[in-house]
Amino acid sequence: MNRLVQEISRFINYLQVEKNASSHTIINYQHDLQTFVNFLEREVITDIKEIDRALVRLFLTYLYEQQLSRRTVSRMISCLRSFFKFLEREGLTDHNPFLQVGLPKSRRAIPNFLYEEELEQLFNISDLTDPLGQRNQAILETLYATGIRVSELQGLQLEDIDFSIGSILVRGKGNKERYVIFGQFAKEALLRYVNDGRKKLLAKNNTTSSAVFLNARGRPITTRGIRLILSKMVEQTSLTVHVHPHKLRHTFATHMLNEGADLRTVQELLGHENLSSTQIYTHVTKSHLRNVYMKSHPRAKTDGNNN
């Protein structure tokens, strides 16, 4: 078992150094591999060569008994498949017992998004004469304008923003870079904040920082801080929905597709590696369905001359 633990440590190091995996992936894989180690200890398995397809089936039963979600089970299988591929490469095993294991099909829920009327309430509550109000407005406008992740927003640096062409250099998962576009509303909100509110916030701190978004003490804001800001903004409206950064990402993608953007463009803007990740946003609102139907179907409406 000690040998397996050592190889897990080497595998995690391989993911970090050679594969440049995100911290989120590393944490999940460490958890999944520890779950597998716990299972092996329960079954008194001490040698890697004892792990065969029969044991894998028993492990899957063990997972389902814990009532884990399909997504979690799929992630664990993918993790262990990659781990044993690594062991094969290192010559520690001559087979991958997880290679033929099918991933459980998961039902992909339609992402929740905000309607334009709900967004308007959020856009109209910030005090734009106040540094924090300017910052909050800039956060909201940027998230909706670009669809970037909260971690990507938190990591933005001043040099990443090109106001002349309205683009932002974003460093996404695995340090992959992409450019996203922003429009006039986001541009005005960002310029107001950067030229006024941000300078006032930075003056509260003795150190310098190139981070775009700062907290009330003039230090780089955290992702938790961004979530709290959005929650407080909602409390100031009549909205009864929960608004989190990812919901604004969902809203960005949904509104773009509803207004005619093609799937590939939205995929690139979101930074999705696979098109299937973007396809979950191809749901449309009922009003959009009705408008398309009324405009497109030959007998959807009369011209007023039919009896």
Secondary structure, DSSP 4 states (H G I P E B T S, - for coil): -HHHHHHHHHHHHHHHHTS---HHHHHHHHHHHHHHHHHHHHTT---GGG--HHHHHHHHHHHHHTT--HHHHHHHHHHHHHHHHHHHHTTS-S--TTTTPPPPP---PPPP---HHHHHHHHT-S-TTSHHHHHHHHHHHHHHHH---HHHHHT-BGGGEETTTTEEEEE-GGG-EEEEE--HHHHHHHHHIIIIIHHHHHTTSSS---BS-B-TTSSBPPHHHHHHHHHHHHHTSS--S---HHHHHHHHHHHHHHTT--HHHHHHHHT-SSHHHHHTT----HHHHHHHHHHH-TTSS--S---
